[in-house]
Amino acid sequence: MSWLEYILIALVIWNAIVFFLYGMDKRKAKYNRRRISEKTLLLSAALMGSLGALIGMFVFRHKTKHTKFKIGVPLLLIANIAMSGVMTFFLIQNHIVRFAEPYLIRDADDAPVCDAIMILGAQVYNDNRPSAILRDRLDYGYELYTLGKANKIIVSGDHGNKDYNEVGAMKEYLVNKGVPSEDIFMDHAGFNTYDSMYRAKEIFGVKTLIIATQDFHIGRSVYIARKLGIDAYGYPCEDRYSVEANNRRESLARVKAVWDALVKRKPRYLGDTIPISGNGDLTAG
């Protein structure tokens, strides 16, 4: 069970307690017993229990005519939702970075031998030339290959239409550096990091993987791969381009990654199995 599920369960339990707290106070009022103070009831709502409080008010018909509850509890619910969103956002950022850190390789010589090296796609120019970010990824992946850390490379990127082909440019770049064509597997439907990792496991049968991408991106990549059951490691490239903009986009993508991993979302495109132990030329497409 993930930490997010534990937090969700804790919130459900706490709101159930607050719900019954309102019911208990209603019962005490009915039998003229010592009451739970309004301060306690409002404080329990403010401390992330506003949903339970609001439901309790209407189920037990309690405090619904008191202005401080009739207006205050709904306002506390809005505040709780906003606070939960902010807290969850920052918890996710920290969680993914901490989760991935033990699996990051800072020196290529220290990388374990794996089934394949995964190079994730990025922008390709109109002349089929990889962008600077993509060249860095390709060079880092190539370094791992030449050190024998894997004898197969998966290039995964966007080839959604015939006029834009990230994986074709990536393969051409590696072949020009001396990598045999048959050692390069092309994932034409790697439209995002989650799809790339899912397809690496389901289409190519990868069990162990080294991922080459920028430092800002590596944590999410390793996190997704491992959540999908791949024994994955990351070899991060240096962040040299548009660092601030990349980090902003990445922070939102991490939130989506946690959700995708939680529900085990299936990519839109899968296809026939092509074992990584075979010939990469079969993936030319």
C-alpha positions in Angstrom: 0.0 0.0 0.0 1.4 3.4 -0.9 1.8 6.4 1.5 -0.9 8.2 -0.4 -3.4 5.4 0.4 -2.4 5.5 4.1 -3.0 9.2 4.2 -6.4 8.8 2.5 -7.4 6.0 4.9 -6.3 8.2 7.9 -8.5 11.1 6.6 -11.5 8.8 6.1 -11.1 7.5 9.6 -10.7 11.0 11.1 -13.8 12.3 9.3 -15.8 9.3 10.5 -14.7 10.2 14.1 -15.8 13.8 13.6 -19.1 12.6 12.1 -19.8 10.5 15.2 -18.6 13.4 17.4 -21.4 15.5 16.0 -23.9 12.7 16.5 -22.8 12.2 20.0 -23.3 15.9 20.8 -26.8 15.7 19.3 -27.6 12.8 21.5 -26.2 14.6 24.6 -28.4 17.6 23.8 -31.5 15.4 23.4 -31.0 13.8 26.9 -29.8 17.0 28.5 -26.3 15.7 29.3 -23.0 17.5 29.4 -22.3 18.7 25.9 -19.2 18.7 23.7 -18.1 22.3 23.4 -18.7 24.2 20.2 -15.0 25.1 20.2 -14.1 21.4 20.1 -16.6 20.7 17.4 -15.3 23.5 15.2 -11.7 22.7 15.9 -12.3 19.0 14.9 -13.7 20.3 11.6 -10.8 22.7 11.1 -8.3 20.0 11.6 -9.1 18.3 8.2 -12.5 16.9 9.6 -14.8 19.4 7.9 -16.4 16.8 5.6 -17.3 14.6 8.5 -18.6 17.6 10.4 -20.8 18.8 7.5 -22.3 15.4 6.9 -22.9 15.0 10.6 -24.7 18.4 10.7 -27.2 17.3 8.1 -27.6 13.6 9.0 -28.1 14.4 12.7 -29.8 17.8 12.0 -27.4 19.3 14.5 -26.1 22.9 14.6 -27.7 23.7 11.2 -29.3 26.9 12.5 -26.2 28.1 14.2 -24.5 30.7 11.9 -21.0 29.9 13.0 -21.6 26.2 11.9 -23.9 26.8 9.0 -21.4 29.2 7.4 -18.2 28.2 9.1 -18.1 24.5 8.4 -18.6 24.8 4.6 -15.9 27.5 4.6 -13.6 25.1 6.6 -14.4 22.4 4.0 -13.2 24.6 1.2 -10.1 25.5 3.2 -9.4 21.9 4.0 -9.7 20.9 0.3 -7.3 23.7 -0.7 -4.8 22.7 2.1 -5.0 19.1 1.2 -4.2 19.9 -2.4 -1.2 22.0 -1.5 0.1 19.4 1.0 -0.4 16.6 -1.4 1.4 18.5 -4.2 4.5 19.0 -2.1 4.4 15.6 -0.5 4.4 14.1 -4.0 7.5 16.1 -5.0 9.4 15.0 -2.0 8.2 11.4 -2.2 9.3 10.8 -5.8 12.8 12.4 -5.3 13.4 10.4 -2.1 12.0 7.2 -3.7 14.3 7.4 -6.7 17.5 8.5 -5.1 18.8 5.1 -4.0 18.5 3.9 -7.7 20.4 6.8 -9.3 23.8 6.1 -10.8 26.2 9.1 -10.8 29.1 7.2 -12.4 28.5 5.0 -15.4 31.1 2.5 -14.2 28.9 1.8 -11.1 25.8 1.0 -13.2 24.5 -2.6 -13.0 24.2 -4.8 -16.1 20.6 -4.7 -17.3 18.4 -6.0 -20.0 18.3 -2.7 -21.8 19.1 1.0 -21.7 16.1 3.3 -22.1 16.6 6.7 -23.8 13.6 8.9 -23.5 12.6 11.1 -26.4 12.7 14.9 -26.6 12.4 17.5 -29.3 13.6 16.8 -32.8 14.1 19.6 -35.4 12.7 19.6 -38.9 16.0 18.3 -40.4 15.7 15.2 -38.2 18.4 16.6 -35.9 18.0 15.9 -32.2 17.8 18.9 -29.9 20.5 19.6 -27.4 18.6 18.0 -24.6 18.0 14.8 -26.6 21.6 14.7 -27.7 22.7 14.6 -24.1 20.3 11.7 -23.4 21.6 9.8 -26.4 25.3 10.4 -25.4 24.7 9.2 -21.9 22.9 6.2 -23.1 25.6 5.5 -25.6 28.2 5.7 -22.9 26.4 3.0 -20.9 26.2 0.8 -24.0 29.9 1.1 -24.8 30.6 0.1 -21.1 28.6 -3.1 -21.6 25.9 -2.1 -19.1 23.3 -3.5 -21.6 23.6 -4.9 -25.1 20.2 -3.4 -26.2 18.9 0.1 -26.3 15.3 1.2 -26.4 14.7 4.6 -27.9 11.2 5.7 -26.9 9.5 8.8 -28.1 6.8 10.5 -30.2 6.2 9.2 -33.7 2.5 10.2 -33.8 2.6 11.3 -37.4 4.9 10.8 -40.4 6.3 14.3 -40.3 7.6 14.0 -36.8 9.7 11.1 -35.8 11.7 11.3 -32.5 12.6 7.6 -32.5 13.9 7.6 -36.1 16.2 10.6 -35.3 17.4 8.9 -32.2 18.2 5.6 -33.9 20.0 7.4 -36.7 22.1 9.3 -34.2 23.2 6.1 -32.4 23.8 4.2 -35.6 26.1 7.0 -36.7 28.0 6.6 -33.5 28.5 2.9 -34.3 25.7 1.1 -32.5 24.5 -1.9 -34.6 21.0 -1.3 -35.9 19.8 -4.6 -34.6 20.7 -3.6 -31.0 18.3 -0.6 -31.1 14.6 -1.1 -30.4 12.2 1.7 -31.4 9.2 2.4 -29.3 7.1 4.6 -31.6 4.3 5.2 -29.1 6.4 6.6 -26.2 4.2 9.7 -26.0 4.9 10.2 -22.3 7.2 8.7 -19.7 4.5 6.4 -18.2 3.7 4.9 -21.6 7.4 4.4 -22.3 7.9 2.4 -19.1 4.7 0.4 -19.5 5.5 -0.6 -23.0 9.1 -1.5 -22.1 7.7 -4.1 -19.7 4.7 -5.3 -21.7 6.0 -5.1 -25.3 9.7 -5.7 -24.9 9.6 -7.9 -21.8 12.2 -5.8 -20.0 12.8 -6.8 -16.4 15.9 -4.7 -15.6 16.5 -1.2 -17.1 18.9 1.8 -17.0 17.2 5.0 -17.9 19.1 8.0 -19.5 17.4 11.4 -19.1 18.0 14.7 -17.5 18.3 15.1 -13.7 15.0 16.9 -13.5 13.2 14.0 -15.2 15.1 11.0 -13.8 13.2 10.7 -10.5 9.8 10.4 -12.1 11.1 8.0 -14.7 12.6 5.6 -12.1 9.6 5.9 -9.9 7.2 4.9 -12.7 9.3 2.1 -13.9 9.7 0.6 -10.4 6.0 1.0 -9.6 5.3 -1.0 -12.8 7.5 -3.8 -11.7 10.7 -3.0 -13.6 14.0 -3.2 -11.6 15.1 0.2 -12.9 18.0 2.5 -12.4 18.6 6.1 -13.5 21.7 7.6 -15.1 20.9 11.4 -15.0 22.2 13.8 -17.5 23.2 17.3 -16.3 20.4 19.9 -16.5 21.8 22.5 -18.8 18.8 23.9 -20.6 15.7 25.8 -19.4 16.1 24.4 -15.9 13.4 26.5 -14.2 10.8 25.9 -16.9 11.5 22.2 -17.0 11.2 21.9 -13.2 7.8 23.7 -13.3 6.4 21.3 -15.8 8.0 18.3 -14.1 6.4 19.2 -10.7 2.9 18.8 -12.3 3.9 15.7 -14.2 4.9 14.0 -10.9 1.4 14.4 -9.6 0.0 12.7 -12.7 2.7 10.0 -12.4 1.6 9.1 -8.9 -2.0 8.8 -10.1 -1.1 6.7 -13.2 1.0 4.3 -11.0 -1.8 4.1 -8.4 -4.5 3.1 -10.9 -2.1 1.2 -13.2 -3.3 3.1 -16.3 -3.0 1.3 -19.6 -1.5 3.2 -22.5 -3.7 3.8 -25.5 -1.3 1.9 -27.8 0.2 -1.5 -27.0 0.7 -4.1 -29.7 2.5 -7.4 -30.2 5.3 -8.6 -28.0 8.8 -8.1 -29.4 11.3 -9.6 -26.9 14.3 -7.4 -26.0 16.5 -10.4 -26.6 15.6 -10.4 -30.3 16.4 -8.2 -33.2 15.7 -4.5 -32.9 15.2 -4.1 -36.7 11.8 -5.7 -36.2 10.7 -2.5 -34.6 11.6 -0.2 -37.6 7.9 0.3 -38.3 
